[in-house]
Amino acid sequence: MAEHMLALVAEQPGFLGAESVRGADGFGLTVSYWTSEAAIAAWRAQAEHRLAQHAGRSRWYEHYEIRVARVERAHGKAD
């Protein structure tokens, strides 16, 4: 399901990319980047994504959190 959702989200207007990591203990974190809050809302309302959200809440996750934040600046160093 995760691979399918990644392919689907990549087609969504306003999607800029995503980063995901999962620890050995099962804790995972996914960050997605969007051009606007309207683009986020459209993805949230997308039919297949809504089905995946429901499955996640009922089958896969005991706990989850969603945070929406604005990135004002980012920098780093490439190896």
C-alpha positions in Angstrom: 0.0 0.0 0.0 2.8 2.4 0.8 4.4 2.0 -2.6 1.0 2.5 -4.3 0.3 5.7 -2.2 3.8 7.1 -3.1 3.1 6.5 -6.8 -0.4 8.1 -6.5 0.8 11.1 -4.4 3.5 11.8 -7.0 0.8 12.5 -9.5 -1.0 15.1 -7.3 -0.8 18.8 -8.2 1.4 20.6 -5.7 3.3 17.6 -4.4 7.0 18.4 -4.1 8.3 15.2 -2.6 8.5 13.0 0.6 11.0 11.5 3.0 10.4 8.4 5.1 12.3 6.5 7.7 11.4 3.5 10.0 13.4 2.3 13.0 14.0 -1.3 14.1 11.3 -0.8 16.8 8.7 -0.1 14.1 8.5 3.6 14.8 8.2 5.5 11.5 8.1 9.0 10.2 7.1 10.3 6.8 7.4 14.0 5.8 5.7 15.2 2.7 6.3 18.6 1.0 3.6 20.6 -0.8 3.3 23.9 -2.5 0.2 25.0 -0.6 -2.4 24.1 2.0 -4.9 23.7 -0.8 -2.8 21.0 -2.3 -2.5 19.3 1.0 -6.3 19.4 1.4 -6.9 18.0 -2.1 -4.6 15.0 -1.3 -6.3 14.5 2.0 -9.6 14.3 0.2 -8.4 12.0 -2.6 -10.6 8.9 -2.7 -7.9 6.2 -2.7 -5.9 8.0 -0.1 -9.0 8.2 2.1 -9.4 4.4 1.9 -5.7 4.0 2.8 -6.2 6.3 5.8 -9.1 4.3 7.0 -7.1 1.0 6.6 -4.2 2.6 8.5 -6.4 3.6 11.4 -8.3 0.3 11.6 -5.6 -2.3 10.7 -2.0 -1.0 10.8 -1.5 1.7 13.3 -2.1 1.7 17.1 -1.1 5.3 17.2 -0.3 8.0 14.6 0.0 11.8 14.5 -0.3 14.3 11.7 1.4 17.7 11.9 1.2 20.4 9.3 4.1 22.9 9.4 5.6 25.5 7.1 9.3 25.2 6.2 10.7 28.7 6.0 14.2 27.8 5.3 16.3 24.6 4.8 20.0 24.0 4.2 22.5 21.2 4.4 25.6 19.8 3.1 25.8 17.0 0.4 28.4 14.4 0.9 
